[in-house]
């Protein structure tokens, strides 16, 4: 990450298939990865459903794009903050989410979890630190 | 201050397009700069010249085009979002074998990199949407 990189946070607020926001939001993240900025993603409200494991869109004729989240680590998108309360409100816990990891190049390429469950206070603080927030 | 403007909703269906337009106008009036206006999601529908609202209503597409002309604004429609929704310029029409194009005056079609670049270059990025 070059000097003068900006902090970009992509805030995902919606369920994955009811609208196109999640899919097109993810496309922005993947393109944005080429720009060498300090990137993170946040998942709040129904956005936490985007990370649910075992997604199956077979009967809805929609493209299941959930495997793409596994590629985020290779794009150096390694900070995925998930709002704890949003999970709880929907009867979900971390066990219901995909296991997403990245290889830490600063730590002998050890595989580490990308998902970090945070409470709203922490998330608020993280948002305050950002230069650019894009919400989808 | 230099603003980047992201418009995520189409005109008429949603107030976001009007608010973005009015914000852009107000910012320019106050002497601020607009780095770029980027249209994403259904926001790409702000850029079709086939829009024909009733005569007693505002023509948002035309208003964008006029503002762009007056202030030399860069109005960019996301190519991927535009392809899904049938917004094409001459090049895109040719590339995909379509028999017509519909991009409005003052708009151009380009990639998502332009959105990220706008975020990097602007002092503040404003998102207008749902």
Interface residues (C-beta under 8 A of the other chain):
Chain A: X6 X8 X20 X21 X24 X27 X28 X31 X32 X34 X35 X37 X131 X132 X133 X134 X135 X136
Chain B: X6 X8 X40 X41 X80 X81 X84 X111 X112 X113 X115 X116 X117 X119 X120 X125 X127 X129
